[in-house]
Amino acid sequence: MSFADSLKPWRRLGVLVSGKGSNLATILSAIAEGQLMGEVACVLSDTPDAPALAHAQNHGVLTQIFPRKDFLSRQARDAAMAQFLREQRVDLVFLAGYMRVLEPVFLETVGAPVLNIHPSLLPSFRGLHAVEQALAAGVKIAGCTVHGVVSDVDAGPILAQAAVPVKNNDTAETLHRRIQEQEHRIVLETLWRLQQKGE
Ligand code: GRF
């Protein structure tokens, strides 16, 4: 089955986070305000003190931590996360600032398509520090991408993109802030569009 064929209207979203969680907060608010149907079934994190977890807890969403030290290997951790998501019957997984590369066992066993938001116009600037990479390359247009997750990092099918002009005096921080405004928009648009699929 192609990645596009695996995308179905979703009802139960599983979200993986490592950091501040502004994308997660945007999704939770859109659901609370009725702009998106469905629910965030659970939020998983590798990082026990990720600020993103507070957003989930404020919305009464189940959270579960999977610290590396609790597992024999990265494979064991990722297999346990996939099993947890299956048990929660999620039908779509969203990586909203999840900062680890998932082991193949995760994608092989999770049983739902997995999407990621990345702060560059892929295929440029894959991997970590994408905003810094864009500034170092001197590009005049940066941006963000929602894409399907496959075993190669940031190499899956592109579902949505937004461009953000780079200003002369931009730092990684100021540029990332403007990119994140667009991230929030295209994440919601993509999740909304998937819900319309087939209707
Ligand atoms: C975003 O810039 C996203 O593109 C990248 O990680 C960051 C997460 O931000 N993958 P937040 O935690 O959603 O605020």
Residues whose N, C-alpha, C, O or C-beta is under 5 A from the ligand:
A	BS01	GRF	G19 K20 G21 S22 N23 L24 A96 G97 I117 H118 P119
